[in-house]
Each structure stands twice: as C-alpha cells, then as structure tokens.
C-alpha cells in the first residue's frame, strides 16, 4: 500500500513546510505542480486491476469493440463511451480510457487546489478519499467531479457560462452531474432572472439529451435498489462532508471571499452537505445520497485549506496543519486496512511494472 502513502505524503510534506508562506515558490516551485499532475495521471491511468469497478470498465471496453459509432453516442454517458470506443478502435485497451480520465480529473483537481489559500494542504486533503477511492474506483464519476471542480472555480469568479460548460462536459461522463446546474442561478447575486432563463433552457436541453431516457433506470439503481457496494460507508462519507460544512458556517465571517458568488456557492454547498444527513435517514436507500455526497467532497479541501488561518490564535497555523494532515492520514490508514472493499485496491499494481 506504499504507493498510496507516497501519493499522500508528497503534498503533505509541502503543506507542512509552507505553513507560514503557503503560496511561496522555491527554486523549483514552477515545476512542482506539473510533476504532481504527472504523478496523479500515472497512478490513476496506469493502475492495473485496481479499483472496485475495474472489471466492469474492462467489460465496457470489450462491449463497444464492434459497435457502430452512432449506437455508442446513443448510450448513457456518451462522453465516456465515445472515449472507450475510440480506445477500442485503436486497440489501446482500457489504459487509454483510464489515462484520459486521469488527465481530466487531475486537471480539475489541481486547478481547484491552486485556487485555495493553501494549495498543498487542499491537495493532501483530497488524496485519501477523492483521489484514492473515487478517481481510482468510480472512473466516470471521478471525471465528472474533476470537471465540476474546475467549474466551481469558474463560478466563484462569476464565469457562469464556463461553469455550465464544465458541468455539461462532466454530465457526458456521469449524468448525475446535471444536478449541479442550478448552482449557476442560486450562487449568482445579480441578474438572477436572466440567469434562470438561460440556465433553465440549458438544463432542460441537457435533461432531454442525457437523462430523459434514463430516469427509470436511475430511480431503480439509486432510489429503489439497495446495492451494498455503493451504500456501505455512506454514513461515514456524509459525516466527512458535514464536518467541514459546519465549520464553514461557523467561521463564515472570517472567510476572505473572492466574490459574493463564491460566498453564496459555498454556503449552498455547506447547507446541502448538512441536508444529506436527514436524507440518509429518510430515503429507502442510501445509494442516492451517497452518490450525491460525492459532489460535495470539494467542501473538504475548501474548508480545511482555510481552517489553520481561522484557528491561528489557538496554537499557531503549523499545529493545525499537522492536525489536519494527521486526521487525513488516519482516514487513509483506516480505509486501506478496514474498508470492506479495500481488497480491490490492494496491492497497488502499476501496468508498466506488470509488463516487466
């Protein structure tokens, strides 16, 4: 399991060393983020038989080998299936699919982390679950979340159209990303009538193109059915989002907001994270809540990259950074050793090493 610890310790070390100057760049500062991006892409893209859905995605690959392009584009999640079809036509296997997914996810994740006040701490917070479990386990939703994070950065800067485009692309990999579209209206402090009009039209078109024919299947899979694999640990994941949500609402007055849109956006995300707690109790299946909660994971790097500055008067920034890193080290340790499905991640196998 050392590769997962290596991936976690890289940003953790940088976060601890830059406690007082989080944005300072050393002699090789311009190279560190691209190198980190390459490491992420390699670990996500070139993993071999790693992740709970590995064999399902491999089955998707063989399923589209002899399928016409037109039929591929009619399938749910057309972006993912188009990528899989192209890889199949070129004979590059599931590894091209995973690598492109790794590029898209890492692009969104790193852009999001670099927009935070403590980028390396934000990235360290993301590694134990968002990178290790989601990006290496739920490839399609991992891409959707990565692109959604890229969109969230744009939305905080009042770039609503770019946010909608990011979410639209994300929805071609996992249709549930459409749920984020209303944020373009709700987070916008001005021009809401006009925003509601064009975003509503866009959402309706996306629903018709991506969701209309799949609603029954979504209800069956996420509401009616109770799949153990997807539902196990839902309460823990919801709690992990609820904690930073409560901290954000508690320290909201101390946040240095870039814009009113950013304030509205993250306040909405925090309330949504808290709302998943009663939903987890009320809905007949935890699967739906669990999948929705994945889109709220960005709350964790957003809040915890700011928490050391909010609590600096109580012990200093470095002690809080180390405490946050220790908490997420515990998350990684517990998941790798005790999670029901960690066996599908262990041992980590790298494709190029398998060839040798």
ABEGO torsion letter per residue (X at the ends): XAAAAAAAAAAAAAAAAAAABAABBBAAAAAAAAAAAAAAAAAAAABBGBEAAAAAAAAAAAAAAABBAAAAAABBGAAAAAAAAAAAAAGAEAAAAAAAAAAAAAAAAAAAAAABABAAAAAAAAAAAAAAAAAAABAAAAAAAAAAAAAAAAAAAGBAAAAAAAAAAAAAABAAAAAAAAAAAAABABGAAAAAAAAAAAAAAAAAAAAAAAAAAAAAAAAABBBAAAABGAAAAAAAAAAAAAAAAAAAAABBBABAAAAAAAAAAAAAAAAAAAAAAABABAAAAAAAAAAAAAAAAAAAAAAAAAAAABGEAAAAAAAAAAAAAAAAAAAAAABAAAAAAOBBBBAAAAAX
